[in-house]
Amino acid sequence: MVDAIEDGASEDTEGEPLLLSERIRNALTDEIAAGELLPGAALDEQQLANRFGASRTPVREALRQLAVSGLVDIRPRRGVVVARMTPERVMEMFETVAEIEALCVRLATYRMTPAERGRLLELHDEASRAAEAGDVDAYDGINAAFHEALYNATHNEFLAEQAIGLRGRLNGFRRTQLRHKDRLDRSIAEHGAILAAIAEGDGDTASRRMRAHMLNAAIALRRYLEDR
């Protein structure tokens, strides 16, 4: 369990500061997924602020982000508690997101600009360096940017909005599955296979590989939780 987080910003591999609220959110996400914070456990803002050596403002923002991901419930006049989420529910969410992302990458294959393809390759290189370093936090941020770049490359604003919204519901779980054994290396390899299909202009293959990528993430999450 993480007992304190120093004030001030750290940096990810892109040089962007990681906000204190994000660092608190990441720490709590890991503890919820590992079963250190059980469903129904109360999360008190002031206690968390004391623990992390922070004001209540970044703690409140971290809890808000966790609520968006479905990891906590914010109840009026009752405070914040860790959400009750069954494994079956999580797998259903991954299955749904897998289909949406498969559609996104198929459309993006045919619609993306050369600049958008170049940006994906840049993000893939950055993610590869994070994976080699075993830096889950950095990889998680770059991975989110990679998938969002694919959504935007569909040039379908409505579809991109839906994909981003669904991703927000799964953010915590998508981050946690990266901690399973060699999942970082496998994730990079799967991204590479998707990019290869995109480069060949084969949207159907890219779509199948993206669907498999997301379902592999779900399997990694389940195995991580079973190991814990």
Secondary structure, DSSP 8 states (H G I E B T S, - for coil): ------SS-EE-TTS-EE-HHHHHHHHHHHHHHTTSS-TT-EE-HHHHHHHHT--HHHHHHHHHHHHHTTSEEEETTTEEEE----HHHHHHHHHHHHHHHHHHHHHHHHH--HHHHHHHHHHHHHHHHHHHHT-HHHHHHHHHHHHHHHHHTT--HHHHHHHHHHHHHHHHHHHHHTTSTTHHHHHHHHHHHHHHHHHTT-HHHHHHHHHHHHHHHHHHHHHHHHH-
